[in-house]
Amino acid sequence: MDEKKIQEGVRLILEGIGEDCTREGLLETPDRIARMYQEIFWRYGQGCKGTSVKNLSCKKNNEMVVEKDIVFYSTCEHHLLPFYGKAHVAYIPDGKVVGLSKLARTVEVYAKKDHRCRNSLPHRSRMR
C-alpha cells in the first residue's frame, strides 16, 4: 500500500472542496486517513493466501452446521465508504467439520475486498 499516494490524494480532495490543508485541524488528516486505509484494507489483494482451514473428522452427519451473526466490515467500491453487516454461514458436513472460528475468518477474508454496496446490501436503499 502506498501511504504517500493516499496522503497526497487526501490533500487534493481537501483542496478540491475548498479547505486549507495547512489549517491546524487538518494538518494530520492525510496521515490519519492513510493509517485508517491501512487498517481497513490490510488484506486487500491477498485473497485466501495465508488462511488455512483444517478439517476435523466426525461421524457421518447430515445435519446443518450454522454460524450466525458473524460481524464483518467492508468497503463500497463505488464510494470508498466503509460499511458493516452480519453474515450467516451454513453447510452440511460430509464426514468433516471445520472450527467455527474458521468460518468467521473466511467471512473476514472475503469482506476485506471492495464490494458494490447494492450487491452486498440487497435490502438497503440503493446509493446514487
Chimera marker file (.cmm) of the C-alpha trace (Angstrom):
<marker_set name="trace">
<marker id="1" x="0.000" y="0.000" z="0.000" r="1" g="1" b="0" radius="0.5"/>
<marker id="2" x="1.368" y="3.411" z="-0.954" r="1" g="1" b="0" radius="0.5"/>
<marker id="3" x="0.655" y="5.668" z="2.032" r="1" g="1" b="0" radius="0.5"/>
<marker id="4" x="2.279" y="8.699" z="0.367" r="1" g="1" b="0" radius="0.5"/>
<marker id="5" x="-0.127" y="8.474" z="-2.597" r="1" g="1" b="0" radius="0.5"/>
<marker id="6" x="-3.087" y="8.184" z="-0.228" r="1" g="1" b="0" radius="0.5"/>
<marker id="7" x="-1.906" y="11.217" z="1.750" r="1" g="1" b="0" radius="0.5"/>
<marker id="8" x="-1.476" y="13.260" z="-1.435" r="1" g="1" b="0" radius="0.5"/>
<marker id="9" x="-4.925" y="12.151" z="-2.638" r="1" g="1" b="0" radius="0.5"/>
<marker id="10" x="-6.496" y="13.301" z="0.628" r="1" g="1" b="0" radius="0.5"/>
<marker id="11" x="-4.737" y="16.672" z="0.320" r="1" g="1" b="0" radius="0.5"/>
<marker id="12" x="-6.095" y="17.040" z="-3.234" r="1" g="1" b="0" radius="0.5"/>
<marker id="13" x="-9.620" y="16.207" z="-2.061" r="1" g="1" b="0" radius="0.5"/>
<marker id="14" x="-9.390" y="18.735" z="0.767" r="1" g="1" b="0" radius="0.5"/>
<marker id="15" x="-8.115" y="21.406" z="-1.625" r="1" g="1" b="0" radius="0.5"/>
<marker id="16" x="-10.798" y="20.428" z="-4.148" r="1" g="1" b="0" radius="0.5"/>
<marker id="17" x="-13.584" y="21.116" z="-1.659" r="1" g="1" b="0" radius="0.5"/>
<marker id="18" x="-12.032" y="24.461" z="-0.759" r="1" g="1" b="0" radius="0.5"/>
<marker id="19" x="-10.318" y="23.543" z="2.507" r="1" g="1" b="0" radius="0.5"/>
<marker id="20" x="-6.979" y="24.896" z="3.697" r="1" g="1" b="0" radius="0.5"/>
<marker id="21" x="-4.743" y="21.840" z="4.254" r="1" g="1" b="0" radius="0.5"/>
<marker id="22" x="-2.444" y="23.918" z="6.466" r="1" g="1" b="0" radius="0.5"/>
<marker id="23" x="-5.255" y="24.657" z="8.927" r="1" g="1" b="0" radius="0.5"/>
<marker id="24" x="-4.452" y="23.215" z="12.371" r="1" g="1" b="0" radius="0.5"/>
<marker id="25" x="-7.372" y="20.777" z="12.416" r="1" g="1" b="0" radius="0.5"/>
<marker id="26" x="-6.413" y="19.327" z="9.010" r="1" g="1" b="0" radius="0.5"/>
<marker id="27" x="-2.622" y="19.138" z="9.290" r="1" g="1" b="0" radius="0.5"/>
<marker id="28" x="-2.583" y="15.469" z="10.289" r="1" g="1" b="0" radius="0.5"/>
<marker id="29" x="-5.742" y="14.411" z="8.418" r="1" g="1" b="0" radius="0.5"/>
<marker id="30" x="-3.931" y="12.964" z="5.353" r="1" g="1" b="0" radius="0.5"/>
<marker id="31" x="-1.760" y="10.808" z="7.642" r="1" g="1" b="0" radius="0.5"/>
<marker id="32" x="-4.762" y="9.710" z="9.739" r="1" g="1" b="0" radius="0.5"/>
<marker id="33" x="-6.706" y="8.696" z="6.646" r="1" g="1" b="0" radius="0.5"/>
<marker id="34" x="-3.704" y="6.795" z="5.223" r="1" g="1" b="0" radius="0.5"/>
<marker id="35" x="-3.412" y="4.874" z="8.517" r="1" g="1" b="0" radius="0.5"/>
<marker id="36" x="-7.164" y="4.206" z="8.503" r="1" g="1" b="0" radius="0.5"/>
<marker id="37" x="-6.946" y="2.826" z="4.944" r="1" g="1" b="0" radius="0.5"/>
<marker id="38" x="-4.030" y="0.647" z="6.044" r="1" g="1" b="0" radius="0.5"/>
<marker id="39" x="-6.293" y="-0.858" z="8.703" r="1" g="1" b="0" radius="0.5"/>
<marker id="40" x="-9.390" y="-1.135" z="6.511" r="1" g="1" b="0" radius="0.5"/>
<marker id="41" x="-7.584" y="-2.669" z="3.511" r="1" g="1" b="0" radius="0.5"/>
<marker id="42" x="-4.945" y="-4.732" z="5.367" r="1" g="1" b="0" radius="0.5"/>
<marker id="43" x="-5.865" y="-7.923" z="3.499" r="1" g="1" b="0" radius="0.5"/>
<marker id="44" x="-6.798" y="-6.303" z="0.206" r="1" g="1" b="0" radius="0.5"/>
<marker id="45" x="-5.407" y="-8.224" z="-2.733" r="1" g="1" b="0" radius="0.5"/>
<marker id="46" x="-4.270" y="-11.190" z="-0.632" r="1" g="1" b="0" radius="0.5"/>
<marker id="47" x="-7.328" y="-13.350" z="-1.254" r="1" g="1" b="0" radius="0.5"/>
<marker id="48" x="-7.185" y="-16.503" z="0.846" r="1" g="1" b="0" radius="0.5"/>
<marker id="49" x="-3.383" y="-16.565" z="0.973" r="1" g="1" b="0" radius="0.5"/>
<marker id="50" x="-2.237" y="-17.457" z="4.470" r="1" g="1" b="0" radius="0.5"/>
<marker id="51" x="-5.653" y="-18.699" z="5.538" r="1" g="1" b="0" radius="0.5"/>
<marker id="52" x="-5.748" y="-22.399" z="6.163" r="1" g="1" b="0" radius="0.5"/>
<marker id="53" x="-8.762" y="-24.434" z="7.115" r="1" g="1" b="0" radius="0.5"/>
<marker id="54" x="-8.186" y="-27.764" z="8.788" r="1" g="1" b="0" radius="0.5"/>
<marker id="55" x="-10.935" y="-30.325" z="8.712" r="1" g="1" b="0" radius="0.5"/>
<marker id="56" x="-11.790" y="-32.448" z="11.696" r="1" g="1" b="0" radius="0.5"/>
<marker id="57" x="-13.247" y="-35.899" z="11.223" r="1" g="1" b="0" radius="0.5"/>
<marker id="58" x="-16.698" y="-36.569" z="12.578" r="1" g="1" b="0" radius="0.5"/>
<marker id="59" x="-19.329" y="-39.234" z="12.415" r="1" g="1" b="0" radius="0.5"/>
<marker id="60" x="-21.432" y="-39.239" z="9.283" r="1" g="1" b="0" radius="0.5"/>
<marker id="61" x="-23.816" y="-36.401" z="9.888" r="1" g="1" b="0" radius="0.5"/>
<marker id="62" x="-26.335" y="-34.781" z="7.592" r="1" g="1" b="0" radius="0.5"/>
<marker id="63" x="-27.387" y="-32.025" z="9.994" r="1" g="1" b="0" radius="0.5"/>
<marker id="64" x="-26.595" y="-28.472" z="9.021" r="1" g="1" b="0" radius="0.5"/>
<marker id="65" x="-23.841" y="-26.598" z="10.860" r="1" g="1" b="0" radius="0.5"/>
<marker id="66" x="-24.730" y="-22.907" z="11.198" r="1" g="1" b="0" radius="0.5"/>
<marker id="67" x="-22.699" y="-19.947" z="12.397" r="1" g="1" b="0" radius="0.5"/>
<marker id="68" x="-24.910" y="-16.868" z="12.675" r="1" g="1" b="0" radius="0.5"/>
<marker id="69" x="-24.307" y="-13.168" z="13.191" r="1" g="1" b="0" radius="0.5"/>
<marker id="70" x="-20.668" y="-13.025" z="12.079" r="1" g="1" b="0" radius="0.5"/>
<marker id="71" x="-19.955" y="-9.282" z="12.078" r="1" g="1" b="0" radius="0.5"/>
<marker id="72" x="-17.964" y="-8.076" z="9.063" r="1" g="1" b="0" radius="0.5"/>
<marker id="73" x="-16.589" y="-4.768" z="7.823" r="1" g="1" b="0" radius="0.5"/>
<marker id="74" x="-16.056" y="-3.946" z="4.161" r="1" g="1" b="0" radius="0.5"/>
<marker id="75" x="-15.807" y="-1.024" z="1.746" r="1" g="1" b="0" radius="0.5"/>
<marker id="76" x="-18.050" y="0.072" z="-1.120" r="1" g="1" b="0" radius="0.5"/>
<marker id="77" x="-16.047" y="0.085" z="-4.354" r="1" g="1" b="0" radius="0.5"/>
<marker id="78" x="-18.122" y="2.923" z="-5.856" r="1" g="1" b="0" radius="0.5"/>
<marker id="79" x="-17.843" y="5.380" z="-2.988" r="1" g="1" b="0" radius="0.5"/>
<marker id="80" x="-14.912" y="4.050" z="-0.907" r="1" g="1" b="0" radius="0.5"/>
<marker id="81" x="-17.156" y="4.255" z="2.134" r="1" g="1" b="0" radius="0.5"/>
<marker id="82" x="-16.922" y="1.624" z="4.845" r="1" g="1" b="0" radius="0.5"/>
<marker id="83" x="-19.963" y="-0.419" z="5.758" r="1" g="1" b="0" radius="0.5"/>
<marker id="84" x="-20.638" y="-3.351" z="8.049" r="1" g="1" b="0" radius="0.5"/>
<marker id="85" x="-23.126" y="-6.106" z="8.482" r="1" g="1" b="0" radius="0.5"/>
<marker id="86" x="-23.701" y="-9.623" z="9.708" r="1" g="1" b="0" radius="0.5"/>
<marker id="87" x="-23.152" y="-12.794" z="7.725" r="1" g="1" b="0" radius="0.5"/>
<marker id="88" x="-24.588" y="-16.248" z="8.293" r="1" g="1" b="0" radius="0.5"/>
<marker id="89" x="-22.747" y="-19.356" z="7.083" r="1" g="1" b="0" radius="0.5"/>
<marker id="90" x="-24.236" y="-22.823" z="6.895" r="1" g="1" b="0" radius="0.5"/>
<marker id="91" x="-23.037" y="-26.126" z="5.487" r="1" g="1" b="0" radius="0.5"/>
<marker id="92" x="-23.761" y="-29.824" z="5.764" r="1" g="1" b="0" radius="0.5"/>
<marker id="93" x="-20.622" y="-31.724" z="6.772" r="1" g="1" b="0" radius="0.5"/>
<marker id="94" x="-19.683" y="-34.773" z="4.746" r="1" g="1" b="0" radius="0.5"/>
<marker id="95" x="-17.667" y="-36.563" z="7.416" r="1" g="1" b="0" radius="0.5"/>
<marker id="96" x="-15.559" y="-33.417" z="8.046" r="1" g="1" b="0" radius="0.5"/>
<marker id="97" x="-16.242" y="-30.269" z="10.044" r="1" g="1" b="0" radius="0.5"/>
<marker id="98" x="-14.331" y="-27.030" z="10.413" r="1" g="1" b="0" radius="0.5"/>
<marker id="99" x="-13.956" y="-24.956" z="13.544" r="1" g="1" b="0" radius="0.5"/>
<marker id="100" x="-16.416" y="-22.095" z="13.896" r="1" g="1" b="0" radius="0.5"/>
<marker id="101" x="-13.543" y="-19.584" z="14.084" r="1" g="1" b="0" radius="0.5"/>
<marker id="102" x="-12.532" y="-20.688" z="10.559" r="1" g="1" b="0" radius="0.5"/>
<marker id="103" x="-15.963" y="-19.738" z="9.249" r="1" g="1" b="0" radius="0.5"/>
<marker id="104" x="-15.634" y="-16.258" z="10.752" r="1" g="1" b="0" radius="0.5"/>
<marker id="105" x="-12.117" y="-15.921" z="9.323" r="1" g="1" b="0" radius="0.5"/>
<marker id="106" x="-13.381" y="-16.902" z="5.865" r="1" g="1" b="0" radius="0.5"/>
<marker id="107" x="-16.069" y="-14.189" z="6.062" r="1" g="1" b="0" radius="0.5"/>
<marker id="108" x="-13.384" y="-11.693" z="7.101" r="1" g="1" b="0" radius="0.5"/>
<marker id="109" x="-11.136" y="-12.607" z="4.145" r="1" g="1" b="0" radius="0.5"/>
<marker id="110" x="-13.924" y="-12.070" z="1.626" r="1" g="1" b="0" radius="0.5"/>
<marker id="111" x="-15.155" y="-8.897" z="3.309" r="1" g="1" b="0" radius="0.5"/>
<marker id="112" x="-11.721" y="-7.248" z="3.036" r="1" g="1" b="0" radius="0.5"/>
<marker id="113" x="-12.101" y="-6.560" z="-0.661" r="1" g="1" b="0" radius="0.5"/>
<marker id="114" x="-14.195" y="-3.746" z="-2.127" r="1" g="1" b="0" radius="0.5"/>
<marker id="115" x="-17.811" y="-4.562" z="-2.828" r="1" g="1" b="0" radius="0.5"/>
<marker id="116" x="-20.606" y="-2.822" z="-4.607" r="1" g="1" b="0" radius="0.5"/>
<marker id="117" x="-22.939" y="-1.752" z="-1.820" r="1" g="1" b="0" radius="0.5"/>
<marker id="118" x="-26.081" y="-2.582" z="-3.763" r="1" g="1" b="0" radius="0.5"/>
<marker id="119" x="-24.980" y="-6.209" z="-4.210" r="1" g="1" b="0" radius="0.5"/>
<marker id="120" x="-23.753" y="-6.604" z="-0.659" r="1" g="1" b="0" radius="0.5"/>
<marker id="121" x="-26.750" y="-4.951" z="0.961" r="1" g="1" b="0" radius="0.5"/>
<marker id="122" x="-29.772" y="-6.006" z="-1.087" r="1" g="1" b="0" radius="0.5"/>
<marker id="123" x="-32.310" y="-4.839" z="1.481" r="1" g="1" b="0" radius="0.5"/>
<marker id="124" x="-30.903" y="-1.316" z="1.785" r="1" g="1" b="0" radius="0.5"/>
<marker id="125" x="-31.869" y="1.575" z="-0.444" r="1" g="1" b="0" radius="0.5"/>
<marker id="126" x="-29.595" y="1.995" z="-3.443" r="1" g="1" b="0" radius="0.5"/>
<marker id="127" x="-26.829" y="4.596" z="-3.257" r="1" g="1" b="0" radius="0.5"/>
<marker id="128" x="-26.625" y="7.010" z="-6.208" r="1" g="1" b="0" radius="0.5"/>
<link id1="1" id2="2" r="1" g="1" b="0" radius="0.2"/>
<link id1="2" id2="3" r="1" g="1" b="0" radius="0.2"/>
<link id1="3" id2="4" r="1" g="1" b="0" radius="0.2"/>
<link id1="4" id2="5" r="1" g="1" b="0" radius="0.2"/>
<link id1="5" id2="6" r="1" g="1" b="0" radius="0.2"/>
<link id1="6" id2="7" r="1" g="1" b="0" radius="0.2"/>
<link id1="7" id2="8" r="1" g="1" b="0" radius="0.2"/>
<link id1="8" id2="9" r="1" g="1" b="0" radius="0.2"/>
<link id1="9" id2="10" r="1" g="1" b="0" radius="0.2"/>
<link id1="10" id2="11" r="1" g="1" b="0" radius="0.2"/>
<link id1="11" id2="12" r="1" g="1" b="0" radius="0.2"/>
<link id1="12" id2="13" r="1" g="1" b="0" radius="0.2"/>
<link id1="13" id2="14" r="1" g="1" b="0" radius="0.2"/>
<link id1="14" id2="15" r="1" g="1" b="0" radius="0.2"/>
<link id1="15" id2="16" r="1" g="1" b="0" radius="0.2"/>
<link id1="16" id2="17" r="1" g="1" b="0" radius="0.2"/>
<link id1="17" id2="18" r="1" g="1" b="0" radius="0.2"/>
<link id1="18" id2="19" r="1" g="1" b="0" radius="0.2"/>
<link id1="19" id2="20" r="1" g="1" b="0" radius="0.2"/>
<link id1="20" id2="21" r="1" g="1" b="0" radius="0.2"/>
<link id1="21" id2="22" r="1" g="1" b="0" radius="0.2"/>
<link id1="22" id2="23" r="1" g="1" b="0" radius="0.2"/>
<link id1="23" id2="24" r="1" g="1" b="0" radius="0.2"/>
<link id1="24" id2="25" r="1" g="1" b="0" radius="0.2"/>
<link id1="25" id2="26" r="1" g="1" b="0" radius="0.2"/>
<link id1="26" id2="27" r="1" g="1" b="0" radius="0.2"/>
<link id1="27" id2="28" r="1" g="1" b="0" radius="0.2"/>
<link id1="28" id2="29" r="1" g="1" b="0" radius="0.2"/>
<link id1="29" id2="30" r="1" g="1" b="0" radius="0.2"/>
<link id1="30" id2="31" r="1" g="1" b="0" radius="0.2"/>
<link id1="31" id2="32" r="1" g="1" b="0" radius="0.2"/>
<link id1="32" id2="33" r="1" g="1" b="0" radius="0.2"/>
<link id1="33" id2="34" r="1" g="1" b="0" radius="0.2"/>
<link id1="34" id2="35" r="1" g="1" b="0" radius="0.2"/>
<link id1="35" id2="36" r="1" g="1" b="0" radius="0.2"/>
<link id1="36" id2="37" r="1" g="1" b="0" radius="0.2"/>
<link id1="37" id2="38" r="1" g="1" b="0" radius="0.2"/>
<link id1="38" id2="39" r="1" g="1" b="0" radius="0.2"/>
<link id1="39" id2="40" r="1" g="1" b="0" radius="0.2"/>
<link id1="40" id2="41" r="1" g="1" b="0" radius="0.2"/>
<link id1="41" id2="42" r="1" g="1" b="0" radius="0.2"/>
<link id1="42" id2="43" r="1" g="1" b="0" radius="0.2"/>
<link id1="43" id2="44" r="1" g="1" b="0" radius="0.2"/>
<link id1="44" id2="45" r="1" g="1" b="0" radius="0.2"/>
<link id1="45" id2="46" r="1" g="1" b="0" radius="0.2"/>
<link id1="46" id2="47" r="1" g="1" b="0" radius="0.2"/>
<link id1="47" id2="48" r="1" g="1" b="0" radius="0.2"/>
<link id1="48" id2="49" r="1" g="1" b="0" radius="0.2"/>
<link id1="49" id2="50" r="1" g="1" b="0" radius="0.2"/>
<link id1="50" id2="51" r="1" g="1" b="0" radius="0.2"/>
<link id1="51" id2="52" r="1" g="1" b="0" radius="0.2"/>
<link id1="52" id2="53" r="1" g="1" b="0" radius="0.2"/>
<link id1="53" id2="54" r="1" g="1" b="0" radius="0.2"/>
<link id1="54" id2="55" r="1" g="1" b="0" radius="0.2"/>
<link id1="55" id2="56" r="1" g="1" b="0" radius="0.2"/>
<link id1="56" id2="57" r="1" g="1" b="0" radius="0.2"/>
<link id1="57" id2="58" r="1" g="1" b="0" radius="0.2"/>
<link id1="58" id2="59" r="1" g="1" b="0" radius="0.2"/>
<link id1="59" id2="60" r="1" g="1" b="0" radius="0.2"/>
<link id1="60" id2="61" r="1" g="1" b="0" radius="0.2"/>
<link id1="61" id2="62" r="1" g="1" b="0" radius="0.2"/>
<link id1="62" id2="63" r="1" g="1" b="0" radius="0.2"/>
<link id1="63" id2="64" r="1" g="1" b="0" radius="0.2"/>
<link id1="64" id2="65" r="1" g="1" b="0" radius="0.2"/>
<link id1="65" id2="66" r="1" g="1" b="0" radius="0.2"/>
<link id1="66" id2="67" r="1" g="1" b="0" radius="0.2"/>
<link id1="67" id2="68" r="1" g="1" b="0" radius="0.2"/>
<link id1="68" id2="69" r="1" g="1" b="0" radius="0.2"/>
<link id1="69" id2="70" r="1" g="1" b="0" radius="0.2"/>
<link id1="70" id2="71" r="1" g="1" b="0" radius="0.2"/>
<link id1="71" id2="72" r="1" g="1" b="0" radius="0.2"/>
<link id1="72" id2="73" r="1" g="1" b="0" radius="0.2"/>
<link id1="73" id2="74" r="1" g="1" b="0" radius="0.2"/>
<link id1="74" id2="75" r="1" g="1" b="0" radius="0.2"/>
<link id1="75" id2="76" r="1" g="1" b="0" radius="0.2"/>
<link id1="76" id2="77" r="1" g="1" b="0" radius="0.2"/>
<link id1="77" id2="78" r="1" g="1" b="0" radius="0.2"/>
<link id1="78" id2="79" r="1" g="1" b="0" radius="0.2"/>
<link id1="79" id2="80" r="1" g="1" b="0" radius="0.2"/>
<link id1="80" id2="81" r="1" g="1" b="0" radius="0.2"/>
<link id1="81" id2="82" r="1" g="1" b="0" radius="0.2"/>
<link id1="82" id2="83" r="1" g="1" b="0" radius="0.2"/>
<link id1="83" id2="84" r="1" g="1" b="0" radius="0.2"/>
<link id1="84" id2="85" r="1" g="1" b="0" radius="0.2"/>
<link id1="85" id2="86" r="1" g="1" b="0" radius="0.2"/>
<link id1="86" id2="87" r="1" g="1" b="0" radius="0.2"/>
<link id1="87" id2="88" r="1" g="1" b="0" radius="0.2"/>
<link id1="88" id2="89" r="1" g="1" b="0" radius="0.2"/>
<link id1="89" id2="90" r="1" g="1" b="0" radius="0.2"/>
<link id1="90" id2="91" r="1" g="1" b="0" radius="0.2"/>
<link id1="91" id2="92" r="1" g="1" b="0" radius="0.2"/>
<link id1="92" id2="93" r="1" g="1" b="0" radius="0.2"/>
<link id1="93" id2="94" r="1" g="1" b="0" radius="0.2"/>
<link id1="94" id2="95" r="1" g="1" b="0" radius="0.2"/>
<link id1="95" id2="96" r="1" g="1" b="0" radius="0.2"/>
<link id1="96" id2="97" r="1" g="1" b="0" radius="0.2"/>
<link id1="97" id2="98" r="1" g="1" b="0" radius="0.2"/>
<link id1="98" id2="99" r="1" g="1" b="0" radius="0.2"/>
<link id1="99" id2="100" r="1" g="1" b="0" radius="0.2"/>
<link id1="100" id2="101" r="1" g="1" b="0" radius="0.2"/>
<link id1="101" id2="102" r="1" g="1" b="0" radius="0.2"/>
<link id1="102" id2="103" r="1" g="1" b="0" radius="0.2"/>
<link id1="103" id2="104" r="1" g="1" b="0" radius="0.2"/>
<link id1="104" id2="105" r="1" g="1" b="0" radius="0.2"/>
<link id1="105" id2="106" r="1" g="1" b="0" radius="0.2"/>
<link id1="106" id2="107" r="1" g="1" b="0" radius="0.2"/>
<link id1="107" id2="108" r="1" g="1" b="0" radius="0.2"/>
<link id1="108" id2="109" r="1" g="1" b="0" radius="0.2"/>
<link id1="109" id2="110" r="1" g="1" b="0" radius="0.2"/>
<link id1="110" id2="111" r="1" g="1" b="0" radius="0.2"/>
<link id1="111" id2="112" r="1" g="1" b="0" radius="0.2"/>
<link id1="112" id2="113" r="1" g="1" b="0" radius="0.2"/>
<link id1="113" id2="114" r="1" g="1" b="0" radius="0.2"/>
<link id1="114" id2="115" r="1" g="1" b="0" radius="0.2"/>
<link id1="115" id2="116" r="1" g="1" b="0" radius="0.2"/>
<link id1="116" id2="117" r="1" g="1" b="0" radius="0.2"/>
<link id1="117" id2="118" r="1" g="1" b="0" radius="0.2"/>
<link id1="118" id2="119" r="1" g="1" b="0" radius="0.2"/>
<link id1="119" id2="120" r="1" g="1" b="0" radius="0.2"/>
<link id1="120" id2="121" r="1" g="1" b="0" radius="0.2"/>
<link id1="121" id2="122" r="1" g="1" b="0" radius="0.2"/>
<link id1="122" id2="123" r="1" g="1" b="0" radius="0.2"/>
<link id1="123" id2="124" r="1" g="1" b="0" radius="0.2"/>
<link id1="124" id2="125" r="1" g="1" b="0" radius="0.2"/>
<link id1="125" id2="126" r="1" g="1" b="0" radius="0.2"/>
<link id1="126" id2="127" r="1" g="1" b="0" radius="0.2"/>
<link id1="127" id2="128" r="1" g="1" b="0" radius="0.2"/>
</marker_set>
